[in-house]
Amino acid sequence: MLGPAAAGAASIYDGARCRSRSISTLSRRINYAGPHTPTYDTVAGILKAHIASVPLESFDVLLGRPIRLDPEGLHAKIIAARRGGYCFEHASLMYAALEARFRAGPALVPRRAL
């Protein structure tokens, strides 16, 4: 069973360091060398690099391990261990990193009339 992040291990989501480290740490993992300005093109570039670099995988379920969605668990698995994950692990990691750097939040998109 996976436990919390190792004691003393730096999380990309904690404290004041969060805003400067989250995107830079994720950028190294996904080989993104573009700008870090809060623009559509930046987010699109980060997502494109993420999709190309981090695979979808389901090994933890096959191995009987729990799926951790807390920021530390996501960082340990996808960033530090350089593994992939389920779609909701990808989305949760990306949301946490973008929210930390760009203060992004979920968007409400109106449904189109059929």
N, C-alpha and C positions, 0 to 999 in steps of 0.2 A: 504494500500500500504506500502511496506517495504521501509524505508528510509536508508540513509547512516548509518554506524556503529555509535553507540552512542558516543558523544563527550567525549574524554578522554579514551575511551575503547582501550585497547592495541590490535593492529593488529599484526598478526604473520608475516606480510610482510613488515613492514616499517623499514627503516633505518638500522643501523648496527646490531640491535638486531635480524634481520631477520634470519641470518644464524644459530644462536644458538637456537632460539626459534621455528622456523617453524616445524622442524622435531620432536622436543621434545613435542610440543603441539599436533601435529597430532598423535604422538606415544601414548600419553595418551588417546586420543579419541578412537583409534583403538586397544588399549591394546597390543601394540607392545613393547616387552622388549629386542629385539635383538640389534645387533651392529648398529652404525650409520656411518660406514665407507663407502666410495663411491665405492661399489662393486656390481656386478650383484646379488649375494646372498642377500645382504642387501635390494636392491630395490625389489627383488622378495618377500622377507619376508614382507616388508612394504605393497606391493600390496596385498598379500595373507591376511594379517591382515585387511586391508581396506575392501576388498571384504566380509570378514566374519563379519565385525562390522558395516558397514554403508549401510543401505538398499536403494534400488531404491524406489523412491516415487514421486508422482505427485500431492500432496495435494494443493500446491500453485496455480496451474492452476484451480483446482476445486473450490478454494476459491476466484478466481479472482485476485490473487496477481501476480505481475510481477516476472519473473525469473531474478535474479541478478547473473551476472557472474564476477563481480569485486571481487578482493581478499577479501575485507572487508565483502561483502555480503555473499560470500561463507563461510568465517570464522564464521560469525554470525549464519548462518543457520546450517552448518554441524558440526562445532567444538563446538561453544558455546551453541547452542540450542539442540545439539545432535540429529539432524534430518538426514534424508537421502536426496536424490535428484535425478535429472535426470542424465543420463550417462554423459552428457557434463558438468554438475556441478561437478561430481566426477572427471572426467579427468582434468578439469580446476584447481580444488583444489590440486590434486596430482601433476600436472605439476608445479604449483606455489611453493608448498612446496619443491619438489625435486630440482627445479631450484634454489631456495633460498639457500638450504643447500649444494647441490652438484654441483651447477652451470651447471646443465643439460640443454640440449636444445633439440628441436625436431630433430629426426633422419630421414634422407632420406633413405628409403629402396627401392632398385631397384625391379621392378616388375619381376617376373619370366616369362620366355617365356612359352607359352602354348603349 
